[in-house]
């Protein structure tokens, strides 16, 4: 695993800081809110990675974040082979998780947008990696928060039916673009004195390497945790700040993932890593899901990484997996199982079940 956040530039330091409740909110440079009554400028607080992403915008910022987390992963002794091991890299699937693409921001048509982003981000990412991964084995998943769950689900299906043996997942996102921040402000989604239930913008890059347990053992690689299930769905409501969602898809995902009634297991009381970010619509949906799942959940322990690093968008799911895996490996988790929950703004939901190795 590799990670870069506002509270740590490696997976270990970021997870330790988040676990300890450390946060470093700062004034967002180059952007301010305006008080509607006095017309005075109000500083916006967020969680930028100070001294690392300044001067980079949108795709450049994504690549900067990807470089930070990939650099850590590639530098870990004995984890990954050099580029000369062509068999290893030829059997590796690269999945890049990004926020939903916006034609207005990229000044492109909807039809051309995927190819524009592939050339602007995915191909440079392959070049940055400097490993012989075929272009056809590199793909984009652009659904935001739930992207990690959808990427894992699709990747695991591809691994089961091909010669591919592992997934290299790179999730990045940043809210620190003037147009993105202005859209949040116009929708009254930013946390400020007038809107205490809004989100605090953040940014992060997280990369994960997933392969079969047998393959990892054969290489002698350290196993942090085992992914035992992934479930995804789509809520009918997809507008933040709109009508309260039913949370049907989220509830269904958890029932499929845990399936405790059919297995005769006790209700789940482990750790849940959620992308709740301070916005009321997310809290209401989780509340609805919690009520409908009262028979399935027995007071699980909730983790909200956004309290430390802000809303990290498409990187939030991978960051949740990173935190859960670290806690399971370090035996800080309450039980031997943990769940990562994600809900994208456009309705996609995802849940990932992780288990401690050997449990």
FIGUKE-712849 format. One record per residue: x, z negated, y negated of N, C-alpha, C in turn; residue number from 1. Coordinates in steps of 0.1 Angstrom, whole numbers. Each point is the difference from the previous one (the first is absolute). Example, Ala and Ser with C-alpha at 12.3 -4.5 7.8 and 13.67 -1.06 7.14 Angstrom:
# FIGUKE-712849
(tormar (132 -78 57) (-9 0 -12) (9 0 -12) 1)
(tormar (-4 7 -11) (9 0 -11) (-8 -8 -11) 2)
# end
This chain:
# FIGUKE-712849
(tormar (8 0 12) (-8 0 -12) (9 0 -12) 1)
(tormar (-6 6 -11) (7 -1 -13) (-11 -1 -11) 2)
(tormar (4 -7 -10) (-10 -2 -11) (7 -3 -13) 3)
(tormar (-7 4 -11) (4 -3 -13) (-12 -3 -9) 4)
(tormar (0 -12 -6) (-11 -5 -8) (5 -7 -12) 5)
(tormar (-9 -5 -8) (4 -7 -13) (6 -13 3) 6)
(tormar (-1 -6 12) (5 -13 3) (11 1 11) 7)
(tormar (4 12 4) (11 1 9) (3 14 3) 8)
(tormar (13 4 2) (4 14 2) (4 2 14) 9)
(tormar (-3 -9 9) (1 2 15) (-13 -6 6) 10)
(tormar (-2 4 13) (-12 -5 7) (1 -15 1) 11)
(tormar (12 -5 3) (2 -15 2) (-3 -8 -13) 12)
(tormar (6 5 -10) (-1 -8 -13) (-14 2 -6) 13)
(tormar (-6 12 2) (-14 1 -5) (-10 -8 7) 14)
(tormar (1 0 14) (-9 -8 8) (2 -15 -3) 15)
(tormar (13 -4 -1) (2 -15 -3) (-5 -4 -13) 16)
(tormar (1 9 -10) (-5 -4 -14) (-16 0 1) 17)
(tormar (-6 10 6) (-14 0 1) (-5 -12 7) 18)
(tormar (6 -4 11) (-3 -11 8) (1 -13 -8) 19)
(tormar (10 -1 -9) (2 -12 -8) (-9 0 -12) 20)
(tormar (-8 11 -2) (-9 0 -12) (7 3 -13) 21)
(tormar (12 7 1) (7 4 -12) (-6 12 -6) 22)
(tormar (-1 1 -13) (-5 12 -7) (7 1 -13) 23)
(tormar (2 13 -4) (7 3 -13) (-7 9 -9) 24)
(tormar (-12 -4 -4) (-8 9 -9) (7 2 -13) 25)
(tormar (0 12 -6) (6 3 -12) (-9 9 -9) 26)
(tormar (3 1 -13) (-7 9 -9) (3 14 4) 27)
(tormar (-10 8 1) (2 14 4) (4 8 -13) 28)
(tormar (12 6 1) (6 7 -11) (-8 13 -3) 29)
(tormar (-2 4 -12) (-5 13 -3) (-15 1 1) 30)
(tormar (-7 -12 2) (-15 1 2) (-6 -13 -4) 31)
(tormar (-11 0 -7) (-6 -12 -5) (-16 2 0) 32)
(tormar (-7 -10 2) (-14 0 -1) (-4 -2 -15) 33)
(tormar (-13 3 -3) (-5 -2 -14) (-12 -9 1) 34)
(tormar (0 -10 -8) (-11 -9 -1) (-12 7 -7) 35)
(tormar (-11 1 6) (-11 7 -5) (-5 -5 -14) 36)
(tormar (0 -13 -2) (-5 -6 -12) (10 1 -12) 37)
(tormar (12 -5 3) (10 -1 -11) (9 13 -1) 38)
(tormar (-1 8 11) (9 12 1) (15 -3 0) 39)
(tormar (3 -12 4) (14 -4 1) (5 4 14) 40)
(tormar (13 3 0) (6 4 13) (3 -12 8) 41)
(tormar (-3 1 13) (2 -12 9) (10 5 11) 42)
(tormar (10 -8 2) (10 3 11) (-7 0 14) 43)
(tormar (4 10 8) (-5 0 14) (11 -5 8) 44)
(tormar (-4 -9 9) (9 -6 10) (0 7 13) 45)
(tormar (11 2 6) (1 7 13) (12 -4 8) 46)
(tormar (3 7 11) (11 -4 9) (9 12 2) 47)
(tormar (6 5 -10) (10 11 2) (13 -5 6) 48)
(tormar (7 9 6) (13 -4 6) (10 2 -11) 49)
(tormar (3 -10 -7) (9 0 -12) (14 5 4) 50)
(tormar (5 9 -8) (14 4 2) (1 10 11) 51)
(tormar (-11 6 5) (1 9 11) (-8 13 -2) 52)
(tormar (-12 -2 -5) (-9 12 -1) (-2 5 -14) 53)
(tormar (6 -7 -10) (-2 4 -14) (6 15 -2) 54)
(tormar (-7 8 -7) (4 13 -3) (-5 10 10) 55)
(tormar (-6 -4 11) (-5 9 10) (-15 0 -1) 56)
(tormar (-6 12 2) (-15 1 -1) (-6 7 12) 57)
(tormar (-11 -4 5) (-8 6 10) (9 4 12) 58)
(tormar (2 13 3) (7 4 12) (14 -6 0) 59)
(tormar (7 1 -12) (13 -6 -1) (0 -15 4) 60)
(tormar (-10 -7 -4) (-1 -14 3) (-2 -2 15) 61)
(tormar (-9 8 6) (-2 -1 14) (13 2 8) 62)
(tormar (8 11 -4) (12 2 6) (10 -11 -2) 63)
(tormar (0 -6 -11) (9 -12 -3) (-4 -11 9) 64)
(tormar (-13 -3 2) (-4 -11 9) (3 3 14) 65)
(tormar (-2 13 4) (3 4 14) (15 -2 3) 66)
(tormar (8 4 -10) (14 -1 2) (4 -15 2) 67)
(tormar (-6 -9 -7) (3 -14 1) (-3 -6 13) 68)
(tormar (-11 3 6) (-4 -5 13) (7 7 11) 69)
(tormar (2 13 -1) (7 8 11) (15 -4 0) 70)
(tormar (5 -2 -12) (14 -4 0) (3 -13 8) 71)
(tormar (-9 -9 -1) (2 -13 7) (-2 3 15) 72)
(tormar (-10 8 4) (-2 3 14) (12 7 7) 73)
(tormar (5 10 -7) (11 8 5) (13 -8 1) 74)
(tormar (1 -10 -9) (13 -8 -1) (0 -11 11) 75)
(tormar (-11 -3 7) (0 -11 9) (9 4 12) 76)
(tormar (10 -8 4) (9 3 10) (-7 2 14) 77)
(tormar (3 12 6) (-5 2 14) (-15 3 1) 78)
(tormar (-7 1 -11) (-15 2 1) (-3 15 2) 79)
(tormar (7 8 -8) (-3 15 1) (13 7 2) 80)
(tormar (0 11 8) (13 8 2) (3 9 -12) 81)
(tormar (11 6 0) (4 9 -11) (-7 13 2) 82)
(tormar (2 9 -10) (-7 13 0) (4 8 12) 83)
(tormar (12 -3 6) (5 8 11) (-8 -2 13) 84)
(tormar (-8 -10 1) (-8 -2 11) (-13 8 -1) 85)
(tormar (1 13 2) (-11 9 -3) (-12 -3 10) 86)
(tormar (2 -4 12) (-11 -3 9) (-9 -11 -6) 87)
(tormar (7 -11 -5) (-8 -11 -5) (-9 4 -12) 88)
(tormar (6 8 -9) (-7 3 -12) (-10 12 2) 89)
(tormar (2 8 11) (-9 10 3) (-13 -5 6) 90)
(tormar (1 -13 5) (-12 -6 6) (-6 -11 -9) 91)
(tormar (3 1 -13) (-5 -9 -10) (-10 7 -9) 92)
(tormar (-11 -7 -2) (-11 5 -9) (1 -8 -13) 93)
(tormar (2 8 -12) (0 -7 -13) (-13 1 -6) 94)
(tormar (-6 -11 -4) (-13 0 -7) (2 -7 -14) 95)
(tormar (-3 7 -10) (1 -5 -14) (-14 -4 -5) 96)
(tormar (-2 -13 -3) (-13 -5 -5) (1 -1 -15) 97)
(tormar (-10 6 -6) (-1 1 -15) (-14 -4 -5) 98)
(tormar (-2 -2 -13) (-13 -2 -5) (-8 14 0) 99)
(tormar (-13 -1 -2) (-8 13 0) (5 9 -11) 100)
(tormar (1 13 3) (6 9 -9) (-11 4 -11) 101)
(tormar (5 2 -12) (-9 4 -11) (5 12 -6) 102)
(tormar (-9 10 0) (4 14 -6) (2 -1 -15) 103)
(tormar (-7 -9 -7) (2 -1 -14) (14 -5 -4) 104)
(tormar (5 -10 8) (13 -6 -2) (11 10 3) 105)
(tormar (-2 8 10) (10 10 4) (-1 13 -6) 106)
(tormar (-11 2 -9) (-3 12 -6) (0 12 10) 107)
(tormar (-8 -2 10) (-1 9 11) (-14 1 5) 108)
(tormar (-3 11 7) (-13 1 6) (-1 -8 12) 109)
(tormar (-12 -3 5) (-2 -8 12) (6 7 12) 110)
(tormar (-2 13 0) (5 8 12) (15 0 0) 111)
(tormar (7 0 -11) (15 1 0) (6 -14 0) 112)
(tormar (-7 -11 -2) (5 -13 -2) (9 -5 12) 113)
(tormar (-5 2 13) (8 -5 11) (13 7 1) 114)
(tormar (1 13 -3) (12 7 1) (10 -4 -12) 115)
(tormar (-6 -3 -11) (7 -4 -12) (7 -13 3) 116)
(tormar (-7 -10 6) (6 -13 3) (9 1 12) 117)
(tormar (-2 9 9) (9 2 11) (14 4 -5) 118)
(tormar (0 10 -9) (12 5 -6) (7 -10 -9) 119)
(tormar (-9 -8 -8) (6 -9 -10) (4 -13 6) 120)
(tormar (-6 -4 11) (3 -14 6) (5 1 14) 121)
(tormar (-7 6 9) (3 -1 14) (13 7 4) 122)
(tormar (2 12 -6) (13 7 3) (12 -7 -6) 123)
(tormar (-1 -5 -12) (11 -8 -5) (2 -13 8) 124)
(tormar (-11 -6 5) (2 -12 8) (8 3 13) 125)
(tormar (-3 12 6) (7 4 12) (15 2 -4) 126)
(tormar (3 6 -11) (13 2 -5) (7 -14 -2) 127)
(tormar (-7 -9 -6) (6 -13 -2) (3 -8 13) 128)
(tormar (-8 3 10) (2 -7 13) (13 5 6) 129)
(tormar (3 13 -2) (12 6 6) (1 -2 15) 130)
(tormar (-11 3 7) (-1 -1 14) (-8 13 5) 131)
(tormar (4 5 11) (-6 13 5) (-15 -1 5) 132)
(tormar (-9 -4 -8) (-14 -1 3) (-6 14 -4) 133)
(tormar (-7 6 10) (-6 14 -3) (-11 -2 -10) 134)
(tormar (-2 11 -9) (-10 -1 -10) (-14 -1 6) 135)
(tormar (-2 6 12) (-13 -1 6) (-3 -15 5) 136)
(tormar (11 -8 1) (-2 -14 4) (0 -9 -12) 137)
(tormar (-3 5 -11) (-1 -8 -12) (-13 2 -7) 138)
(tormar (-8 -10 -3) (-13 2 -5) (-4 -10 -11) 139)
(tormar (-10 3 -8) (-5 -9 -10) (-13 -6 4) 140)
(tormar (-2 -13 -3) (-13 -6 1) (-3 -6 -14) 141)
(tormar (-10 5 -7) (-3 -3 -14) (-14 -6 -2) 142)
(tormar (-1 -12 5) (-13 -7 -1) (1 -14 -7) 143)
(tormar (12 -3 -4) (1 -13 -7) (2 -12 9) 144)
(tormar (-7 -11 -3) (2 -13 7) (-1 1 15) 145)
(tormar (-9 8 6) (-2 0 14) (9 11 7) 146)
(tormar (9 6 -8) (9 10 5) (9 -4 12) 147)
(tormar (5 -12 -1) (9 -4 11) (-8 -1 14) 148)
(tormar (-12 -5 -1) (-8 -1 13) (-4 14 5) 149)
(tormar (-4 9 -9) (-3 13 4) (12 8 5) 150)
(tormar (12 -3 -6) (12 7 4) (4 -5 14) 151)
(tormar (-1 -13 2) (4 -6 13) (-9 6 11) 152)
(tormar (-13 0 -3) (-10 5 10) (3 14 4) 153)
(tormar (2 9 -10) (3 14 2) (14 2 7) 154)
(tormar (9 -8 -5) (14 1 6) (0 -4 15) 155)
(tormar (-7 -11 3) (0 -5 14) (-7 10 9) 156)
(tormar (-10 7 -5) (-7 11 8) (9 11 2) 157)
(tormar (8 4 -10) (9 11 2) (12 -4 9) 158)
(tormar (4 -12 0) (11 -4 9) (-5 0 14) 159)
(tormar (-13 -3 3) (-5 0 13) (-2 14 6) 160)
(tormar (0 10 -8) (-3 13 5) (11 10 -3) 161)
(tormar (12 -4 -3) (11 9 -3) (14 -6 4) 162)
(tormar (10 7 -3) (14 -5 3) (5 -9 -10) 163)
(tormar (-8 -3 -11) (5 -10 -10) (0 -14 6) 164)
(tormar (10 -8 -4) (2 -13 5) (-2 -11 -10) 165)
(tormar (0 3 -13) (0 -11 -10) (-6 5 -13) 166)
(tormar (-4 -9 -8) (-5 3 -13) (8 -7 -11) 167)
(tormar (5 8 -10) (6 -6 -12) (-10 1 -11) 168)
(tormar (-5 -11 -4) (-11 0 -10) (6 -5 -13) 169)
(tormar (-3 7 -11) (5 -3 -13) (-12 -1 -10) 170)
(tormar (-3 -12 -5) (-11 -2 -8) (4 -4 -14) 171)
(tormar (-4 7 -10) (4 -3 -14) (-11 2 -10) 172)
(tormar (0 -8 -10) (-10 2 -11) (4 -8 -12) 173)
(tormar (-5 4 -12) (3 -6 -12) (-12 3 -10) 174)
(tormar (-4 -11 -7) (-11 2 -10) (7 3 -14) 175)
(tormar (13 0 -1) (6 0 -13) (2 14 -5) 176)
(tormar (-11 7 -3) (-1 13 -6) (-10 -2 -11) 177)
(tormar (3 5 -12) (-10 -2 -11) (-14 5 3) 178)
(tormar (-1 12 6) (-13 5 3) (-8 -9 10) 179)
(tormar (7 -4 10) (-6 -9 10) (-5 -13 -6) 180)
(tormar (9 -6 -8) (-3 -13 -6) (-12 2 -10) 181)
(tormar (-1 11 -7) (-11 3 -9) (-13 1 7) 182)
(tormar (1 7 12) (-13 1 8) (-4 -14 4) 183)
(tormar (9 -8 5) (-4 -14 3) (-6 -7 -11) 184)
(tormar (6 1 -12) (-5 -6 -12) (-14 5 -4) 185)
(tormar (-2 13 1) (-13 5 -4) (-11 -4 10) 186)
(tormar (4 -3 12) (-10 -5 10) (-1 -15 1) 187)
(tormar (7 -7 -10) (1 -14 -1) (4 -7 13) 188)
(tormar (10 6 7) (5 -5 12) (13 -8 -1) 189)
(tormar (6 -1 -12) (12 -7 -2) (-3 -15 -3) 190)
(tormar (9 -8 5) (-2 -15 -3) (5 -3 -14) 191)
(tormar (-9 -6 -8) (4 -5 -13) (-10 -11 -4) 192)
(tormar (1 -4 -12) (-8 -11 -5) (-15 4 1) 193)
(tormar (-3 12 -3) (-14 5 0) (-5 2 15) 194)
(tormar (9 3 9) (-3 3 14) (9 -8 9) 195)
(tormar (-3 -13 2) (9 -8 9) (-1 4 14) 196)
(tormar (-10 8 4) (-1 4 15) (6 13 2) 197)
(tormar (8 6 -9) (6 13 2) (13 -1 8) 198)
(tormar (6 11 2) (13 1 8) (12 0 -9) 199)
(tormar (11 -5 5) (13 1 -7) (8 11 7) 200)
(tormar (4 11 -8) (7 11 6) (13 -4 6) 201)
(tormar (3 6 11) (13 -2 7) (6 13 5) 202)
(tormar (11 -2 7) (6 12 7) (9 -5 11) 203)
(tormar (1 8 11) (9 -4 11) (3 12 9) 204)
(tormar (10 -1 8) (3 10 10) (3 -8 13) 205)
(tormar (-6 5 11) (2 -7 13) (1 11 10) 206)
(tormar (10 -1 9) (1 9 11) (1 -8 13) 207)
(tormar (-7 6 10) (-1 -7 14) (4 10 10) 208)
(tormar (7 -5 10) (4 9 12) (-8 -6 12) 209)
(tormar (-9 9 6) (-8 -4 11) (3 9 12) 210)
(tormar (3 -6 12) (2 8 12) (-5 -8 12) 211)
(tormar (0 6 11) (-5 -7 12) (9 -12 3) 212)
(tormar (-6 -10 5) (8 -12 3) (11 3 10) 213)
(tormar (-3 9 10) (11 3 9) (11 8 -6) 214)
(tormar (-3 9 -10) (10 7 -7) (9 -9 -8) 215)
(tormar (-7 -10 -7) (8 -9 -8) (10 -8 8) 216)
(tormar (-5 -5 12) (8 -8 8) (12 9 6) 217)
(tormar (-3 12 3) (10 9 6) (11 2 -10) 218)
(tormar (-3 0 -13) (10 2 -10) (7 -13 -4) 219)
(tormar (-6 -11 4) (5 -13 -4) (-4 -4 -14) 220)
(tormar (-11 6 -5) (-5 -3 -13) (-8 -13 -1) 221)
(tormar (2 -8 -11) (-8 -12 -1) (-14 3 -3) 222)
(tormar (-9 -6 7) (-15 2 -2) (-5 -12 -8) 223)
(tormar (-6 4 -12) (-6 -11 -8) (-14 -4 4) 224)
(tormar (-8 10 4) (-13 -3 5) (-5 13 7) 225)
(tormar (-12 -2 7) (-6 11 8) (-13 3 -7) 226)
(tormar (-2 13 -3) (-13 4 -5) (-9 3 13) 227)
(tormar (-11 -9 1) (-8 1 12) (-13 7 -3) 228)
(tormar (-3 4 -12) (-13 7 -3) (-1 4 -15) 229)
(tormar (-7 11 -2) (-3 5 -13) (-14 5 0) 230)
(tormar (-8 -4 -10) (-13 5 -2) (-2 5 -14) 231)
(tormar (-7 11 -2) (-3 5 -14) (-14 4 -1) 232)
(tormar (-5 1 -12) (-13 4 -3) (-2 5 -14) 233)
(tormar (-13 3 -4) (-2 4 -13) (-13 -6 -6) 234)
(tormar (1 -7 -11) (-11 -6 -6) (-8 11 -8) 235)
(tormar (-13 -2 -1) (-7 10 -8) (2 -1 -15) 236)
(tormar (2 -13 -4) (3 -2 -14) (15 1 -3) 237)
(tormar (3 8 -10) (14 2 -2) (4 -1 -15) 238)
(tormar (-9 -6 -8) (3 -1 -14) (3 -14 -4) 239)
(tormar (13 -3 -4) (3 -13 -5) (-8 -4 -12) 240)
(tormar (-5 -12 0) (-8 -4 -11) (-15 4 1) 241)
(tormar (-3 8 10) (-14 4 1) (-8 -10 8) 242)
(tormar (-10 5 7) (-9 -9 8) (8 -7 11) 243)
(tormar (-5 -12 3) (6 -8 10) (0 7 13) 244)
(tormar (11 1 7) (1 7 13) (-6 -8 11) 245)
(tormar (-4 7 11) (-6 -7 11) (11 -6 9) 246)
(tormar (12 5 0) (11 -4 8) (-3 3 15) 247)
(tormar (-9 9 3) (-3 3 14) (13 6 7) 248)
(tormar (7 9 -6) (11 6 7) (11 -10 2) 249)
(tormar (2 -9 -10) (11 -10 1) (-4 -10 12) 250)
(tormar (-12 -4 0) (-5 -9 11) (2 7 14) 251)
(tormar (-4 13 0) (1 7 13) (14 1 5) 252)
(tormar (9 3 -10) (14 1 3) (6 -13 7) 253)
(tormar (-4 -11 -6) (5 -13 5) (-6 -3 14) 254)
(tormar (-13 4 2) (-6 -2 13) (7 8 11) 255)
(tormar (3 13 -4) (7 9 10) (14 -6 2) 256)
(tormar (6 -4 -10) (14 -4 1) (2 -13 8) 257)
(tormar (-9 -9 -2) (2 -13 7) (-8 0 13) 258)
(tormar (-12 5 0) (-7 2 13) (-1 -13 8) 259)
(tormar (-1 -11 -7) (2 -13 7) (-12 -4 9) 260)
(tormar (-12 5 -4) (-12 -3 9) (2 6 14) 261)
(tormar (4 13 0) (1 6 13) (12 -5 8) 262)
(tormar (10 -6 -6) (11 -6 7) (-2 -15 3) 263)
(tormar (-11 -6 -5) (-2 -14 3) (10 -9 -7) 264)
(tormar (5 4 -12) (10 -7 -7) (-7 -9 -10) 265)
(tormar (7 -10 -5) (-5 -9 -11) (1 8 -13) 266)
(tormar (-8 -3 -10) (0 6 -13) (14 0 -5) 267)
(tormar (4 11 -8) (13 2 -6) (3 -11 -10) 268)
(tormar (11 -6 1) (4 -10 -10) (14 2 -5) 269)
(tormar (5 12 2) (14 3 -5) (1 3 -14) 270)
(tormar (10 8 -4) (3 4 -14) (-6 13 -3) 271)
(tormar (-6 1 -12) (-5 13 -5) (7 3 -13) 272)
(tormar (6 12 -1) (7 5 -12) (-9 10 -6) 273)
(tormar (-5 -3 -12) (-11 8 -6) (6 6 -13) 274)
(tormar (-7 11 -4) (4 7 -13) (-10 -5 -11) 275)
(tormar (-7 -11 1) (-8 -5 -11) (10 -1 -12) 276)
(tormar (-5 4 -11) (9 1 -12) (-5 -6 -13) 277)
(tormar (-11 -8 1) (-6 -6 -11) (-12 7 -6) 278)
(tormar (-3 12 5) (-12 8 -4) (-12 -6 7) 279)
(tormar (-11 -1 -7) (-12 -6 5) (-6 8 12) 280)
(tormar (0 13 -1) (-7 8 10) (7 -1 13) 281)
(tormar (13 -2 0) (7 -3 13) (-4 -13 6) 282)
(tormar (0 -11 -9) (-4 -13 5) (-14 0 6) 283)
(tormar (-9 7 -7) (-14 0 5) (-1 7 14) 284)
(tormar (8 11 1) (0 7 13) (5 -9 11) 285)
(tormar (11 -7 -3) (6 -9 10) (-9 -11 3) 286)
(tormar (-7 -6 -10) (-10 -10 3) (-11 5 9) 287)
(tormar (-5 12 -2) (-10 5 8) (5 2 15) 288)
(tormar (12 5 1) (6 1 13) (2 -13 7) 289)
(tormar (4 -10 -8) (3 -13 6) (-13 -6 6) 290)
(tormar (-11 2 -7) (-13 -6 5) (-4 7 13) 291)
(tormar (1 13 0) (-4 8 12) (9 -2 12) 292)
(tormar (12 -5 -3) (10 -3 11) (2 -15 3) 293)
(tormar (-10 -8 -4) (1 -14 2) (2 -4 14) 294)
(tormar (-5 8 9) (1 -3 15) (14 4 5) 295)
(tormar (7 8 -8) (13 6 5) (12 -7 -6) 296)
(tormar (-2 -5 -12) (11 -6 -8) (-2 -15 -1) 297)
(tormar (11 -8 3) (-1 -15 0) (10 -5 -11) 298)
(tormar (-4 2 -13) (8 -5 -11) (15 6 2) 299)
(tormar (2 13 -1) (13 5 1) (8 -4 -13) 300)
(tormar (13 1 1) (8 -3 -12) (3 13 -8) 301)
(tormar (-5 0 -12) (1 12 -9) (13 0 -7) 302)
(tormar (6 13 -1) (12 2 -8) (-4 11 -10) 303)
(tormar (3 -2 -13) (-2 10 -10) (13 3 -8) 304)
(tormar (7 10 5) (13 4 -6) (-1 3 -14) 305)
(tormar (-12 5 -5) (-1 4 -14) (2 -11 -9) 306)
(tormar (-1 -13 4) (2 -11 -9) (15 -1 -4) 307)
(tormar (8 6 8) (15 0 -3) (5 13 -6) 308)
(tormar (-6 12 5) (6 13 -4) (-11 9 -7) 309)
(tormar (-12 -5 -2) (-10 8 -6) (-6 10 10) 310)
(tormar (-8 9 -5) (-6 10 9) (10 11 2) 311)
(tormar (4 2 12) (10 10 4) (-6 12 6) 312)
(tormar (-13 2 -1) (-6 12 4) (3 5 14) 313)
(tormar (5 12 2) (2 6 13) (11 -7 7) 314)
(tormar (8 -8 -6) (11 -8 7) (-5 -13 5) 315)
(tormar (-12 -4 -4) (-5 -14 4) (-2 -2 15) 316)
(tormar (-5 11 7) (-2 -2 14) (13 -2 8) 317)
(tormar (11 9 -4) (13 -2 7) (6 -13 -4) 318)
(tormar (-2 -5 -13) (5 -13 -3) (-6 -11 8) 319)
(tormar (-13 2 2) (-7 -10 9) (5 0 14) 320)
(tormar (3 11 5) (6 1 14) (14 -6 0) 321)
(tormar (8 2 -11) (13 -5 -1) (0 -16 0) 322)
(tormar (-10 -5 -8) (-1 -15 -1) (-5 -6 13) 323)
(tormar (-10 7 6) (-5 -5 13) (11 0 11) 324)
(tormar (8 11 1) (10 1 10) (11 -11 -2) 325)
(tormar (4 -2 -13) (10 -10 -3) (-5 -14 4) 326)
(tormar (-13 -3 -3) (-5 -13 3) (-2 -2 15) 327)
(tormar (-4 10 7) (-1 -1 15) (14 -2 6) 328)
(tormar (10 8 -5) (13 -1 6) (7 -14 -3) 329)
(tormar (-3 -5 -12) (6 -13 -5) (-8 -12 5) 330)
(tormar (-11 3 7) (-9 -11 5) (-6 -8 -12) 331)
(tormar (-3 7 -11) (-7 -6 -11) (-15 2 1) 332)
(tormar (-4 10 8) (-14 3 2) (-7 -11 7) 333)
(tormar (-13 -1 -3) (-8 -11 6) (-1 2 15) 334)
(tormar (-3 12 5) (-1 4 14) (9 11 3) 335)
(tormar (-1 6 12) (8 11 4) (-6 14 -5) 336)
(tormar (-11 0 -7) (-6 12 -5) (-3 -1 -15) 337)
(tormar (2 12 -6) (-4 1 -15) (-6 13 -2) 338)
(tormar (-8 1 -11) (-8 12 -4) (4 4 -14) 339)
(tormar (1 13 -2) (2 5 -14) (-12 8 -3) 340)
(tormar (-7 -3 -11) (-12 6 -5) (2 8 -12) 341)
(tormar (-5 12 -1) (1 9 -12) (-13 7 -3) 342)
(tormar (-3 2 -13) (-12 7 -4) (4 9 -12) 343)
(tormar (0 13 2) (3 10 -11) (-11 1 -10) 344)
(tormar (3 4 -12) (-10 1 -10) (-10 11 3) 345)
(tormar (3 10 7) (-9 11 4) (-7 -3 13) 346)
(tormar (0 -12 5) (-8 -4 11) (7 -1 14) 347)
(tormar (12 5 2) (7 -1 12) (3 -15 3) 348)
(tormar (-2 -5 12) (4 -13 4) (9 0 12) 349)
(tormar (9 -10 2) (8 0 11) (4 -14 4) 350)
(tormar (2 -2 13) (4 -14 5) (11 2 11) 351)
(tormar (10 -8 -1) (11 1 10) (2 -14 6) 352)
(tormar (1 0 13) (2 -12 8) (14 0 5) 353)
(tormar (8 -11 -4) (13 -2 4) (2 -12 9) 354)
(tormar (9 0 9) (2 -11 10) (15 -3 0) 355)
(tormar (3 -13 2) (14 -4 1) (6 6 13) 356)
(tormar (12 4 0) (6 5 12) (0 -10 11) 357)
(tormar (-4 4 12) (1 -9 11) (-12 -9 2) 358)
(tormar (-10 1 -10) (-11 -9 1) (-12 7 7) 359)
# end
